[in-house]
Amino acid sequence: MTALYIIAAALAGICFYLSTPHQGFVEGAAAQARALCGLGVVFTALAVMLAERILGAWPGVFAALTALMLTCVLLPYCDAWRKRSHPHSVDPSNVE
C-alpha cells in the first residue's frame, strides 16, 4: 500500500516537471503545460489521500508531500545527467 502513494507522488512530480519550459525529457511537453499541471494536482491529491489512509492524517500529508518534493528535486538532476551523457543533445554554441 505504501508504494501506491509514493508512485502517485512521483507521477505528480513528473507531471509538474514536464510542464516546465526548461525540461529536456519530452520535446513539446511544455505546450501541454496546463493539462500536465492539472494532472499533477490530481496525482498529488491522490497521493495525499492514499497516504492519509495508510498513515493517518498529518503523517500522511507530510509523507506524500515529502515524496513529491523528492521527485521534484531529483528530476532536474536526472535531466542534467542525461544531457551530459548524450553530448549531441547539448547546443554546441553554449559549450566553452
Secondary structure, DSSP 8 states (H G I E B T S, - for coil): -HHHHHHHHHHHHHHHHHTSTT--SSTTGGGGHHHHHHHHHHHHHHHHHHHHHHH-HHHHHHHHHHHHHHHHHHHHHHHHHHHHH-GGGS-GGG--
